[in-house]
Amino acid sequence: MSASLNAVATVATATATATTAAAQDPACAEPLAVLGRDVTVPLVTGGEVTYAALDYAASAPALQRVWDDVAAYAPYYGSVHRGAGYLSQLSTDLFEQSRVTVAEFLDCRPADQVVFTRSTTDSLNLLAAVLPAGCQVFVFETEHHASLLPWTNAQVTYLDAPRTPDEAVAILERALADRDPYGPALVCVTGASNVTGELWPVKELAAAAHAHGARIVLDAAQLAPHHPVSVRDLDVDWVAFSGHKLYAPFGSGVLAGRADWLQEADPYLAGGGASRKVSRREDGGVDVEWHTTAARHEAGSPNVIGVYSIASACRALTEAGFETLVAREQRLVARVREGLADVPAVRVLSLFGDDAPRVGVISFVVDGWNSSHFAAALSAEYGIGVRDGLFCAHPLVRTLLGSEPQAQGECGAPEAAPGERSLNAIRVSFGAGTPDEHVDRFLGAVRELVADGAKWQYRTEEGRCVPLRGASARA
């Protein structure tokens, strides 16, 4: 390793020491340090409060470790793969070593490829672009839109929402067995729901897929930040995830898995980096020889900092110890679920029931409240950031809510499609960087809002529920 790369590694080692120190008894473990942990925000009722970021399922804050690693590398940034200069060579080493780090984090097979993309959505669209001719796709209606929508050039079977993990496996087995023609097939499934947080039976679904001659891709966007993911143990063919949910919000994602479909298809994007050799023909045209490595689908100048940040997050989570991180998060999950259960007006959404294992993602509705209004009050009056809406999983949320109307209150939900009710929910999500105080403040705020109502007046403005300007606190 070069002297400069050693300098970068020195900072990484120092921050790793602090991260590893957090790996301890989960009963007293501290949250991992994240950027923004000391940010204060104004309240409409006066004063300021430390912001409670409880929207990890949308985008998690950067780990301090990741930020330090990126800052240490940034002065040495250079173009990768083709530059003869010192910084280009250093950056190339860092970029390719990041690929190795991600493969180790995912416990990939030796022949698997790790392709760097922009996000989970980009990864799944890449996979959709390389499907072999005649491939059929099977996807549950419960999926995030990133998994539900990319398969525009394939025959897609949308599977009904199961109510137990066993039912999910049975539904998939029937659909795969009955497919006509019985040709190549791909199953796309989430590891953890971005709405309910519930874990899906990925290993069992993979076994069912393979038993029926199909392949399977795991959407690990909500799983990888909360739980170890082993490609080998789960026996999935591909896995996709995003850096911005893995405490590395710098614009990169990953598609990792089997190389054959990737190598046999045209590049996802055509351009420099994907091409190994380009030459003119006698007829005036152009012949192209494409790479057979991951570079085949990484045309253009890659996001080196985004890639390095993902590798840094992978190292940080591994060094902190997933056993400790999972145990601490499960304690927070239990605290939130118990706290919400004590408020009769709150209904937590679930597919598989109260006993289903889950990560730190919980959605709920409150009787007598529109969810947009409730989420706005949490933000404006308590400094708590949650999410409201349908969470880019419209069919699932509508299935979970059924036809239950929500009170309009002062703020309505986002506009519904013609002929449909306006439905939405509230989602609270947290992870390795969440302090206990944020969870306790959230539960206290829910109890106060349900018991006493909002302290401020709100209105719908440009599709969002916001505090009414110039209003005063309610009496």
C-alpha positions in Angstrom: 0.0 0.0 0.0 1.3 3.5 -0.9 2.2 6.0 1.7 -0.8 8.2 0.9 -3.1 5.2 1.1 -1.5 4.3 4.4 -2.5 7.9 5.6 -6.0 7.3 4.5 -6.0 3.9 6.3 -4.6 5.5 9.5 -7.7 7.7 9.9 -9.9 4.7 9.1 -8.2 2.7 11.8 -8.6 5.5 14.4 -12.3 5.8 13.7 -12.7 2.0 13.6 -11.3 1.8 17.2 -14.1 4.1 18.4 -16.7 2.1 16.4 -15.5 -1.2 17.8 -15.7 0.1 21.3 -19.4 0.3 20.9 -19.6 -3.5 20.5 -20.6 -4.4 24.0 -23.5 -5.6 26.1 -26.5 -4.4 24.2 -28.2 -3.6 27.5 -25.8 -0.7 27.9 -24.5 -0.3 24.4 -24.4 3.3 23.0 -25.6 4.1 19.6 -23.0 4.5 16.8 -22.0 8.1 16.2 -23.8 9.6 13.2 -23.7 13.1 11.6 -26.4 15.4 12.7 -26.8 13.9 16.2 -26.4 17.4 17.7 -28.4 19.4 15.2 -31.1 21.5 16.8 -34.4 22.6 15.1 -36.9 25.3 15.9 -40.3 24.4 17.3 -43.5 26.4 16.3 -44.3 26.7 20.0 -41.0 28.4 20.7 -37.5 27.3 21.5 -35.3 24.7 19.9 -34.7 21.0 20.5 -32.2 18.4 19.3 -33.6 16.8 16.2 -34.8 13.2 16.5 -34.2 11.6 13.2 -36.7 8.7 13.0 -36.9 8.2 9.3 -34.0 5.8 8.8 -36.0 3.7 6.4 -36.0 6.6 3.9 -32.4 7.6 4.3 -30.1 6.9 7.3 -27.7 9.6 8.5 -24.0 9.1 7.7 -22.0 7.3 10.3 -19.3 9.5 11.7 -16.8 6.7 10.8 -17.9 7.0 7.2 -17.7 10.7 7.1 -14.2 10.6 8.6 -13.0 8.0 6.1 -14.4 10.0 3.2 -12.8 13.2 4.5 -9.5 11.5 4.9 -9.6 10.2 1.3 -11.0 13.2 -0.4 -7.7 15.1 -0.9 -6.4 12.0 -2.7 -9.3 11.7 -5.1 -8.5 10.9 -8.7 -10.0 9.3 -11.8 -10.0 5.5 -11.7 -8.8 2.7 -14.0 -7.1 4.7 -16.7 -5.1 7.4 -15.1 -1.3 7.1 -14.9 -1.0 9.7 -12.1 -0.4 8.8 -8.5 -3.8 9.8 -7.2 -5.5 7.9 -10.0 -3.6 4.8 -9.2 -4.4 5.3 -5.5 -8.1 5.8 -6.2 -8.2 2.8 -8.4 -6.8 0.7 -5.6 -9.3 2.1 -3.2 -12.2 1.6 -5.6 -11.3 -2.1 -6.3 -10.6 -2.8 -2.7 -14.1 -1.5 -1.9 -15.5 -4.1 -4.2 -13.7 -6.8 -2.2 -15.0 -5.3 1.1 -18.6 -5.3 -0.1 -18.3 -8.9 -1.4 -17.0 -9.9 2.1 -19.8 -8.0 3.8 -22.4 -9.9 1.8 -20.5 -13.2 2.0 -20.6 -13.6 -1.7 -19.5 -16.7 -3.6 -16.1 -16.6 -5.3 -17.4 -16.3 -8.8 -20.0 -13.5 -7.9 -19.6 -10.0 -9.3 -20.1 -6.8 -7.3 -21.5 -4.1 -9.6 -21.6 -0.5 -8.3 -24.8 1.4 -9.2 -26.6 4.5 -8.0 -29.1 2.8 -5.7 -31.3 -0.2 -5.1 -33.7 1.1 -7.7 -30.8 1.4 -10.2 -29.6 -2.1 -9.3 -32.9 -3.7 -9.9 -33.4 -1.8 -13.2 -30.0 -3.1 -14.2 -31.0 -6.6 -13.5 -34.3 -6.1 -15.4 -32.2 -4.9 -18.4 -30.1 -8.2 -18.5 -32.9 -10.7 -18.2 -32.7 -13.5 -20.8 -35.3 -13.7 -23.6 -38.6 -15.1 -22.4 -37.8 -14.7 -18.7 -40.8 -14.4 -16.5 -40.7 -12.4 -13.3 -42.6 -13.1 -10.0 -43.0 -10.4 -7.4 -45.4 -10.0 -4.5 -47.7 -6.9 -4.4 -46.1 -6.1 -1.0 -42.8 -5.0 -2.6 -41.4 -1.5 -2.7 -41.9 0.1 -6.1 -38.2 -0.3 -6.8 -38.8 -4.1 -6.9 -42.4 -3.9 -8.2 -41.9 -1.7 -11.3 -38.6 -2.3 -13.3 -39.7 -5.4 -15.2 -41.4 -3.7 -18.1 -39.8 -5.9 -20.8 -40.8 -9.2 -19.1 -44.0 -11.1 -18.4 -44.7 -10.3 -14.8 -46.9 -12.2 -12.3 -47.9 -10.1 -9.3 -48.6 -12.3 -6.3 -51.2 -11.5 -3.6 -50.0 -10.4 -0.2 -49.5 -13.4 2.1 -50.5 -13.3 5.7 -47.8 -15.7 7.0 -44.3 -16.6 5.9 -45.4 -20.1 5.1 -48.2 -18.8 2.9 -45.7 -16.7 1.0 -43.7 -19.8 0.2 -46.8 -21.7 -0.8 -48.1 -18.9 -3.1 -44.7 -18.7 -4.8 -44.4 -22.4 -5.3 -47.8 -22.6 -6.9 -47.1 -19.7 -9.2 -43.8 -21.1 -10.3 -45.1 -24.6 -10.9 -48.0 -23.3 -13.0 -46.0 -20.9 -15.2 -46.4 -21.3 -18.9 -44.1 -21.7 -20.7 -41.9 -23.3 -18.1 -38.8 -21.3 -19.0 -36.4 -19.0 -17.3 -37.8 -17.1 -14.3 -36.8 -14.6 -11.7 -38.3 -14.0 -8.2 -37.8 -10.6 -6.6 -38.4 -10.3 -2.9 -37.6 -8.0 0.0 -35.6 -9.1 3.0 -37.4 -6.7 5.3 -40.5 -4.7 4.5 -40.1 -1.0 4.2 -43.6 -0.6 5.6 -43.9 -3.1 8.5 -40.3 -4.0 9.1 -41.2 -7.7 9.1 -38.5 -10.1 7.9 -39.4 -12.3 4.9 -38.5 -16.0 4.7 -35.8 -15.3 2.1 -34.0 -18.6 2.5 -37.2 -20.6 2.1 -38.3 -18.6 -0.9 -34.9 -19.1 -2.5 -35.2 -22.8 -2.0 -38.7 -22.8 -3.6 -37.4 -20.7 -6.5 -34.5 -23.0 -7.2 -36.6 -26.1 -6.9 -38.8 -24.8 -9.7 -35.9 -23.7 -12.0 -36.1 -20.0 -11.1 -33.6 -17.5 -9.8 -34.1 -15.0 -7.0 -32.9 -11.5 -6.3 -33.0 -10.1 -2.8 -33.9 -6.4 -2.2 -31.8 -5.9 0.9 -32.3 -2.1 1.1 -34.1 -2.4 4.5 -32.3 -5.6 5.6 -28.6 -4.9 5.2 -28.5 -1.8 7.6 -30.2 -3.9 10.3 -29.1 -7.5 9.9 -26.2 -9.5 8.5 -26.8 -10.7 4.9 -25.1 -13.8 3.6 -25.6 -14.5 -0.1 -24.3 -18.1 0.5 -26.4 -18.9 3.5 -29.6 -17.4 2.0 -28.7 -19.0 -1.4 -29.9 -16.0 -3.3 -28.7 -15.4 -6.8 -28.4 -11.6 -6.5 -28.7 -9.0 -3.7 -29.3 -5.2 -4.2 -29.0 -2.4 -1.6 -28.4 1.3 -1.3 -25.6 3.2 0.4 -28.0 5.9 1.6 -29.8 3.4 3.8 -26.5 1.9 5.0 -25.3 5.1 6.7 -23.4 6.1 3.5 -25.6 8.7 1.7 -23.2 9.5 -1.1 -25.1 8.3 -4.1 -24.0 4.7 -4.7 -25.6 1.3 -4.6 -24.8 -2.3 -5.2 -25.9 -5.3 -7.3 -24.0 -8.4 -6.3 -24.4 -12.0 -7.5 -24.1 -14.4 -10.4 -22.1 -13.2 -13.4 -23.6 -15.1 -16.3 -26.7 -13.0 -17.0 -24.7 -9.9 -16.5 -21.9 -11.1 -18.9 -24.3 -12.3 -21.6 -26.3 -9.1 -21.9 -25.5 -5.8 -23.5 -24.1 -3.2 -21.1 -26.7 -1.3 -19.0 -25.1 1.9 -20.2 -22.9 2.1 -23.3 -19.8 4.2 -23.0 -16.3 4.5 -21.6 -15.3 2.1 -18.9 -17.7 -0.6 -20.2 -15.8 -1.0 -23.5 -12.6 -3.0 -23.7 -11.8 -2.3 -27.3 -13.5 -0.1 -30.0 -12.5 -0.2 -33.6 -13.7 1.1 -37.0 -14.9 -1.4 -39.6 -14.2 -1.1 -43.3 -17.8 -0.3 -43.9 -17.4 2.8 -41.7 -19.2 1.3 -38.7 -17.8 0.5 -35.2 -17.1 -2.8 -33.6 -17.1 -2.9 -29.8 -15.6 -5.5 -27.4 -17.3 -5.1 -24.0 -15.7 -6.0 -20.7 -16.9 -9.3 -19.1 -16.1 -8.0 -15.6 -18.4 -5.8 -13.4 -17.0 -2.9 -15.4 -19.3 -4.0 -18.3 -22.2 -2.3 -16.4 -20.3 0.6 -14.9 -19.9 2.9 -17.9 -18.8 6.4 -17.3 -16.7 7.9 -14.4 -17.8 6.0 -11.3 -18.7 7.6 -8.0 -15.5 6.7 -6.2 -16.4 8.5 -3.0 -19.9 6.9 -2.9 -18.4 3.5 -3.4 -15.7 4.1 -0.8 -18.3 5.3 1.7 -20.3 2.0 1.2 -17.2 0.0 1.9 -16.5 2.1 5.0 -20.0 1.5 6.3 -19.6 -2.2 5.7 -16.5 -2.2 7.7 -18.0 -0.1 10.5 -21.0 -2.3 10.9 -19.0 -5.5 10.9 -16.5 -4.1 13.4 -19.2 -2.9 15.7 -20.6 -6.4 15.7 -24.0 -7.2 14.2 -24.9 -9.3 17.2 -24.7 -6.2 19.4 -26.3 -3.9 16.9 -29.3 -6.3 16.3 -29.8 -6.9 20.0 -29.8 -3.2 20.8 -32.2 -2.4 17.9 -34.5 -5.2 19.0 -34.7 -3.6 22.5 -35.8 -0.3 20.8 -38.3 -2.2 18.6 -39.9 -3.8 21.7 -40.0 -0.4 23.5 -41.7 1.3 20.5 -44.2 -1.5 20.0 -45.0 -1.7 23.7 -45.4 2.1 23.9 -47.7 2.3 20.9 -49.7 -0.7 22.2 -50.5 1.4 25.3 -52.3 4.0 23.2 -55.7 2.6 22.3 -56.1 5.0 19.4 -53.0 3.6 17.6 -53.1 0.7 15.2 -49.8 -0.8 14.1 -49.7 -2.2 10.6 -48.6 -5.8 10.1 -48.8 -8.6 7.5 -47.5 -11.5 9.6 -48.8 -10.6 13.0 -47.4 -9.4 16.3 -44.9 -12.2 16.8 -43.2 -11.8 13.4 -39.5 -10.9 13.6 -38.8 -7.4 12.3 -36.3 -4.6 12.0 -36.6 -1.0 13.3 -39.4 0.0 10.8 -42.9 0.4 12.2 -46.0 2.0 10.5 -49.2 2.9 12.2 -52.4 4.9 12.0 -54.1 6.9 14.7 -57.9 7.0 15.1 -59.3 10.5 14.6 -56.1 11.8 12.8 -55.0 12.1 9.3 -51.5 10.7 9.2 -50.1 13.7 7.4 -51.4 16.0 10.1 -50.0 13.8 12.9 -46.6 13.6 11.3 -46.5 17.4 10.8 -47.3 17.9 14.4 -44.5 15.5 15.5 -42.1 17.6 13.5 -43.3 21.1 14.2 -44.1 20.7 17.9 -41.6 18.1 19.1 -38.7 18.2 16.6 -39.3 14.5 15.5 -38.8 13.5 11.9 -41.0 10.6 10.8 -42.6 9.8 7.4 -46.2 9.8 6.3 -47.8 8.5 3.1 -47.7 5.2 1.2 -43.9 4.8 1.4 -43.4 3.9 -2.3 -45.3 0.7 -1.6 -48.8 1.7 -2.5 -50.4 -1.7 -3.0 -49.1 -3.0 0.3 -50.2 0.0 2.4 -53.7 0.0 0.7 -54.0 -3.7 1.5 -53.0 -3.1 5.1 -55.4 -0.1 5.5 -58.2 -1.7 3.6 -61.1 0.8 3.2 -60.8 2.5 6.5 -61.3 6.2 6.1 -59.0 8.7 7.9 -60.2 11.9 9.5 -59.4 14.8 7.3 -58.7 17.2 10.1 -56.9 20.4 9.1 -54.6 18.5 6.7 -55.6 15.9 4.2 -53.6 12.9 2.9 -51.9 13.2 -0.5 -54.4 13.2 -3.3 -55.8 9.8 -4.1 -56.3 8.4 -7.5 -59.8 9.0 -9.0 -62.4 6.9 -7.3 -60.1 5.9 -4.4 -60.1 6.9 -0.8 -57.3 9.1 0.4 -55.2 6.8 2.6 -51.9 7.1 4.3 -50.0 6.0 7.3 -47.2 7.1 9.6 -43.8 5.4 9.7 -41.2 5.6 12.4 -37.8 4.0 11.7 -34.5 3.8 13.5 -31.2 2.0 13.6 -27.7 1.8 14.9 -27.4 5.6 15.4 -30.7 6.1 17.3 -30.4 7.3 20.9 -32.9 5.9 23.5 -34.0 9.5 24.1 -35.3 9.9 20.6 -37.5 6.8 21.0 -38.8 8.0 24.4 -39.5 11.5 23.1 -41.4 10.0 20.2 -43.6 7.8 22.4 -44.3 10.8 24.8 -45.3 12.9 21.8 -47.7 10.3 20.5 -49.3 10.0 23.9 -49.6 13.8 24.2 -51.0 14.4 20.7 -53.6 11.6 21.1 -54.7 12.9 24.5 -54.5 16.7 24.0 -54.4 17.3 20.3 -52.0 19.5 18.4 -50.9 22.8 19.9 -50.8 24.6 16.6 -52.9 25.1 13.5 -52.0 23.4 10.2 -52.9 23.6 6.6 -52.2 21.7 3.3 -49.7 23.6 1.2 -48.2 22.2 -2.1 -49.3 18.7 -1.1 -47.7 18.8 2.4 -49.2 19.4 5.8 -47.4 22.4 7.3 -47.9 24.8 10.3 -50.2 27.7 9.5 -48.1 30.8 9.1 -48.9 33.6 11.4 -51.0 31.4 13.6 -50.7 31.2 17.4 -50.7 28.3 19.7 -54.1 26.9 20.6 -55.6 27.9 23.9 
